[in-house]
Amino acid sequence: MIGLMNIDHINKNVEIGITMGEKQFAGKGLAKDAMISAIRFMFEQQNMHQVYLTTLQNNHTAIKLFESVGFQNIAILPERVFCNNEYTGMLYMSIKKSDFRL
Ligand SMILES: CC(C)(COP(=O)(O)OP(=O)(O)OC[C@H]1O[C@@H](n2cnc3c(N)ncnc32)[C@H](O)[C@@H]1OP(=O)(O)O)[C@@H](O)C(=O)NCCC(=O)NCCS
């Protein structure tokens, strides 16, 4: 499931989130294809300037996926989420239209 949220038509930015619901389909490139299609749609059809997201700082699988489509690390929001009995930071990542190459 992929979601586009907080669509800001004034500042032309939008938040994206993704989850692979069916484990049997994970690791086959489907999430990456969906990310590319959604980002392309927002830049080319909706004329957005920037797509952004947040993810847990230790979510290495997701971070690798986001970096592979061009997202850059912008900031760490420290100790933002209480998870597995400890605080974990959130990573804020974004990609600008001018940097999208796929
Ligand atoms: C993040 C998530 C969507 C990736 O789904 P997926 O189907 O495994 O992703 P894909 O098969 O499209 O892989 C795309 C890229 O992700 C990375 N990746 C995928 N599985 C990985 C793994 N097990 N280890 C490391 N990197 C991995 C790779 O960079 C891969 O690209 P590459 O194969 O060209 O190197 C999935 O793991 C998920 O739903 N996680 C739980 C929810 C979540 O964390 N959402 C993101 C937070 S907003």
The ligand as an SDF file (V2000), in Angstrom:
LIG
                    3D

 48 50  0  0  0  0  0  0  0  0999 V2000
   10.1940   -0.9490    3.0150 C   0  0  0  0  0  0  0  0  0  0  0  0
    9.3820   -1.9700    2.2140 C   0  0  0  0  0  0  0  0  0  0  0  0
    8.1500   -1.2660    1.6610 C   0  0  0  0  0  0  0  0  0  0  0  0
   10.2420   -2.5110    1.0730 C   0  0  0  0  0  0  0  0  0  0  0  0
    9.4400   -3.4290    0.3380 O   0  0  0  0  0  0  0  0  0  0  0  0
   10.1120   -4.4800   -0.6660 P   0  0  0  0  0  0  0  0  0  0  0  0
    9.0260   -5.1280   -1.4400 O   0  0  0  0  0  0  0  0  0  0  0  0
   11.0070   -5.3840    0.1000 O   0  0  0  0  0  0  0  0  0  0  0  0
   10.9980   -3.5320   -1.5630 O   0  0  0  0  0  0  0  0  0  0  0  0
   11.5810   -3.8320   -3.0170 P   0  0  0  0  0  0  0  0  0  0  0  0
   11.6170   -5.2900   -3.2960 O   0  0  0  0  0  0  0  0  0  0  0  0
   10.8790   -2.9700   -3.9980 O   0  0  0  0  0  0  0  0  0  0  0  0
   13.0920   -3.3520   -2.8410 O   0  0  0  0  0  0  0  0  0  0  0  0
   13.4670   -2.0580   -3.1760 C   0  0  0  0  0  0  0  0  0  0  0  0
   14.7770   -1.7210   -2.4910 C   0  0  0  0  0  0  0  0  0  0  0  0
   14.6250   -1.8200   -1.0710 O   0  0  0  0  0  0  0  0  0  0  0  0
   15.8290   -2.2880   -0.5040 C   0  0  0  0  0  0  0  0  0  0  0  0
   15.5520   -3.5900    0.1290 N   0  0  0  0  0  0  0  0  0  0  0  0
   14.4760   -4.4010   -0.0500 C   0  0  0  0  0  0  0  0  0  0  0  0
   14.5700   -5.4830    0.7530 N   0  0  0  0  0  0  0  0  0  0  0  0
   15.7280   -5.3300    1.4520 C   0  0  0  0  0  0  0  0  0  0  0  0
   16.3910   -6.0910    2.4630 C   0  0  0  0  0  0  0  0  0  0  0  0
   15.8700   -7.2450    2.9240 N   0  0  0  0  0  0  0  0  0  0  0  0
   17.5600   -5.6220    2.9590 N   0  0  0  0  0  0  0  0  0  0  0  0
   18.0870   -4.4560    2.5180 C   0  0  0  0  0  0  0  0  0  0  0  0
   17.4980   -3.6860    1.5630 N   0  0  0  0  0  0  0  0  0  0  0  0
   16.3500   -4.1230    1.0400 C   0  0  0  0  0  0  0  0  0  0  0  0
   16.8070   -2.3940   -1.6240 C   0  0  0  0  0  0  0  0  0  0  0  0
   17.4580   -1.1610   -1.7800 O   0  0  0  0  0  0  0  0  0  0  0  0
   15.9220   -2.6330   -2.8150 C   0  0  0  0  0  0  0  0  0  0  0  0
   16.4760   -2.2460   -4.0230 O   0  0  0  0  0  0  0  0  0  0  0  0
   17.5390   -3.1780   -4.8070 P   0  0  0  0  0  0  0  0  0  0  0  0
   16.9700   -4.5730   -4.8020 O   0  0  0  0  0  0  0  0  0  0  0  0
   17.5840   -2.5550   -6.1690 O   0  0  0  0  0  0  0  0  0  0  0  0
   18.8090   -3.0470   -4.0310 O   0  0  0  0  0  0  0  0  0  0  0  0
    8.9510   -3.1550    3.1200 C   0  0  0  0  0  0  0  0  0  0  0  0
   10.1080   -3.7020    3.7190 O   0  0  0  0  0  0  0  0  0  0  0  0
    7.9340   -2.7980    4.1930 C   0  0  0  0  0  0  0  0  0  0  0  0
    6.7310   -2.7830    3.9560 O   0  0  0  0  0  0  0  0  0  0  0  0
    8.4110   -2.5210    5.4040 N   0  0  0  0  0  0  0  0  0  0  0  0
    7.4980   -2.2170    6.5240 C   0  0  0  0  0  0  0  0  0  0  0  0
    6.8380   -0.8420    6.3890 C   0  0  0  0  0  0  0  0  0  0  0  0
    7.8820    0.2450    6.2810 C   0  0  0  0  0  0  0  0  0  0  0  0
    8.9390    0.1890    6.8900 O   0  0  0  0  0  0  0  0  0  0  0  0
    7.5420    1.2880    5.4920 N   0  0  0  0  0  0  0  0  0  0  0  0
    8.4430    2.4150    5.2910 C   0  0  0  0  0  0  0  0  0  0  0  0
    8.3250    3.4170    6.3880 C   0  0  0  0  0  0  0  0  0  0  0  0
    7.5200    4.8830    5.8290 S   0  0  0  0  0  0  0  0  0  0  0  0
  1  2  1  0
  2  3  1  0
  2  4  1  0
  2 36  1  0
  4  5  1  0
  5  6  1  0
  6  7  2  0
  6  8  1  0
  6  9  1  0
  9 10  1  0
 10 11  2  0
 10 12  1  0
 10 13  1  0
 13 14  1  0
 14 15  1  0
 15 16  1  0
 15 30  1  0
 16 17  1  0
 17 18  1  0
 17 28  1  0
 18 19  1  0
 18 27  1  0
 19 20  2  0
 20 21  1  0
 21 22  1  0
 21 27  2  0
 22 23  1  0
 22 24  2  0
 24 25  1  0
 25 26  2  0
 26 27  1  0
 28 29  1  0
 28 30  1  0
 30 31  1  0
 31 32  1  0
 32 33  2  0
 32 34  1  0
 32 35  1  0
 36 37  1  0
 36 38  1  0
 38 39  2  0
 38 40  1  0
 40 41  1  0
 41 42  1  0
 42 43  1  0
 43 44  2  0
 43 45  1  0
 45 46  1  0
 46 47  1  0
 47 48  1  0
M  END
$$$$
